[in-house]
């Protein structure tokens, strides 16, 4: 195993007191000028906040939802949300990497760790995620990691003009991996 920094990413549950800092991290990666330092942002497409501290708090306790902070040493460098949608189906969302840490392997490491966590916690055999249809480079990123478009499209959760759609991608997970 390589000793690259991304290989030392650890996922853990956040405390309630960490939610404001986690919220700020998410917003910095998805929205506004700070997001432009990375490549995964939606700053050119959406102006509304990505989430809120209150929304993050709702992910802390339900048995079928899991919000995880990605740490590298003492630094909070990202997060991911996992959910159980059925006995075999999981959902992955809110994959976030601090803009200054993007393109260094952290996203790939968080994704792999999250898939492993979904298998062990929820028994997930198929992971689903959705990506804004106007982000072909992000769709390609997930395809390189084994996700395939299902052909399903869903409306973006915020009404915009012009409207956005989400493309649904799925990947079979290998519990033995």
C-alpha positions as CSV (number, residue, x, y, z in Angstrom):
1,X,0.0,0.0,0.0
2,X,1.3,3.4,-0.9
3,X,2.1,5.9,1.8
4,X,0.4,8.7,-0.1
5,X,-1.6,11.1,2.2
6,X,-4.9,10.0,0.7
7,X,-4.3,6.4,1.8
8,X,-4.3,7.6,5.4
9,X,-7.9,9.0,5.3
10,X,-10.0,7.9,8.2
11,X,-13.8,8.0,8.4
12,X,-15.6,8.7,11.6
13,X,-18.8,9.9,13.0
14,X,-19.0,13.7,13.6
15,X,-20.0,15.2,16.9
16,X,-22.9,17.7,17.1
17,X,-20.3,20.4,17.9
18,X,-18.5,19.7,14.7
19,X,-21.5,20.3,12.5
20,X,-20.9,24.1,11.9
21,X,-17.3,23.4,10.8
22,X,-18.5,20.5,8.6
23,X,-21.2,22.7,7.1
24,X,-18.6,25.4,6.3
25,X,-16.4,22.8,4.7
26,X,-19.3,21.5,2.5
27,X,-20.3,24.9,1.4
28,X,-16.7,25.8,0.6
29,X,-16.4,22.8,-1.7
30,X,-19.8,23.2,-3.5
31,X,-20.7,26.9,-3.6
32,X,-19.1,30.3,-4.0
33,X,-15.7,31.5,-4.9
34,X,-13.8,29.1,-2.6
35,X,-15.3,26.2,-4.4
36,X,-13.7,27.3,-7.6
37,X,-10.3,26.2,-6.2
38,X,-11.5,22.6,-6.7
39,X,-13.0,20.9,-9.7
40,X,-16.2,19.3,-8.2
41,X,-18.1,22.4,-7.4
42,X,-21.6,23.5,-8.5
43,X,-20.8,27.2,-8.1
44,X,-21.6,28.0,-11.7
45,X,-24.9,26.1,-11.6
46,X,-26.5,26.7,-8.2
47,X,-26.4,29.7,-5.9
48,X,-28.5,28.3,-3.0
49,X,-26.6,26.7,-0.1
50,X,-25.8,23.0,-0.5
51,X,-27.1,22.1,2.9
52,X,-27.6,23.5,6.4
53,X,-26.4,22.6,9.9
54,X,-29.9,21.5,10.6
55,X,-30.0,19.1,7.7
56,X,-26.7,17.7,8.7
57,X,-28.0,17.1,12.2
58,X,-30.9,15.0,10.9
59,X,-28.3,12.5,9.5
60,X,-26.7,11.8,12.9
61,X,-29.2,9.5,14.5
62,X,-31.4,7.6,12.1
63,X,-30.4,3.9,11.9
64,X,-30.5,3.9,8.1
65,X,-28.5,7.1,7.6
66,X,-24.8,7.8,8.3
67,X,-22.9,11.0,8.1
68,X,-19.1,10.5,8.2
69,X,-16.3,12.9,8.5
70,X,-13.1,12.2,6.5
71,X,-10.0,13.1,8.5
72,X,-6.4,13.2,7.5
73,X,-4.5,13.4,10.7
74,X,-6.2,16.0,12.9
75,X,-7.6,17.8,9.8
76,X,-11.2,17.5,8.6
77,X,-10.8,17.2,4.9
78,X,-14.1,15.9,3.7
79,X,-17.3,14.0,4.4
80,X,-19.8,11.6,2.9
81,X,-23.4,10.6,3.5
82,X,-24.5,7.0,3.3
83,X,-28.0,5.7,3.5
84,X,-29.8,2.4,3.3
85,X,-32.5,2.4,0.7
86,X,-33.4,-1.3,0.8
87,X,-32.0,-4.6,2.0
88,X,-29.3,-4.5,-0.7
89,X,-29.3,-0.9,-2.0
90,X,-27.4,1.9,-0.5
91,X,-27.1,5.6,-1.4
92,X,-24.0,7.7,-1.4
93,X,-24.2,11.4,-1.4
94,X,-22.5,14.6,-0.2
95,X,-19.1,13.3,-1.1
96,X,-17.0,16.3,-0.2
97,X,-13.3,17.1,-0.3
98,X,-11.8,20.4,0.8
99,X,-11.0,22.3,-2.4
100,X,-7.3,22.6,-1.6
101,X,-7.1,18.8,-1.2
102,X,-8.9,17.8,-4.4
103,X,-7.1,16.0,-7.2
104,X,-4.8,14.4,-4.7
105,X,-6.6,11.1,-4.3
106,X,-8.7,12.0,-1.2
107,X,-12.0,11.7,-3.0
108,X,-11.1,8.3,-4.3
109,X,-10.0,7.2,-0.8
110,X,-13.2,8.5,0.8
111,X,-15.3,6.8,-1.8
112,X,-13.6,3.5,-1.3
113,X,-13.8,3.7,2.5
114,X,-17.5,4.8,2.3
115,X,-18.3,1.8,0.1
116,X,-16.6,-0.5,2.6
117,X,-18.5,1.1,5.4
118,X,-21.8,0.7,3.6
119,X,-21.1,-3.0,3.2
120,X,-20.2,-3.6,6.8
121,X,-22.9,-1.4,8.4
122,X,-25.9,-1.9,6.1
123,X,-25.1,-5.0,4.0
124,X,-25.1,-2.9,0.9
125,X,-24.6,-4.9,-2.3
126,X,-25.5,-2.1,-4.8
127,X,-24.5,1.6,-4.3
128,X,-26.5,4.3,-5.9
129,X,-25.6,8.0,-6.3
130,X,-26.8,10.9,-8.4
131,X,-24.8,13.6,-10.2
132,X,-25.9,16.8,-11.8
133,X,-26.3,16.0,-15.5
134,X,-24.4,19.1,-16.6
135,X,-21.2,17.8,-14.8
136,X,-19.8,15.4,-17.4
137,X,-16.4,15.4,-15.8
138,X,-17.9,14.3,-12.4
139,X,-20.0,11.6,-14.1
140,X,-16.8,10.3,-15.8
141,X,-15.0,10.4,-12.4
142,X,-17.6,8.0,-10.9
143,X,-17.6,5.8,-14.1
144,X,-13.9,5.4,-13.7
145,X,-14.6,4.0,-10.2
146,X,-17.1,1.4,-11.5
147,X,-20.4,3.3,-11.4
148,X,-22.7,3.0,-14.5
149,X,-25.5,5.3,-15.6
150,X,-28.9,3.6,-15.1
151,X,-30.7,5.7,-17.6
152,X,-32.8,7.2,-14.8
153,X,-33.0,10.9,-14.3
154,X,-34.4,12.7,-11.3
155,X,-35.3,16.4,-10.9
156,X,-32.8,18.5,-9.0
157,X,-34.2,19.2,-5.5
158,X,-34.2,23.0,-6.0
159,X,-36.2,24.6,-8.7
160,X,-33.9,26.5,-11.0
161,X,-34.2,28.3,-14.3
162,X,-33.0,26.6,-16.4
163,X,-33.8,23.4,-14.5
164,X,-31.2,20.8,-13.6
165,X,-31.5,17.1,-13.6
166,X,-29.7,14.4,-11.7
167,X,-28.3,11.3,-13.5
168,X,-28.5,8.1,-11.4
169,X,-25.5,5.9,-11.3
170,X,-25.1,2.5,-9.7
171,X,-22.3,0.1,-8.8
172,X,-22.3,-3.5,-7.5
173,X,-20.2,-3.7,-4.4
174,X,-18.1,-6.7,-3.6
175,X,-18.3,-7.6,0.1
176,X,-15.1,-9.6,-0.1
177,X,-13.1,-6.7,-1.4
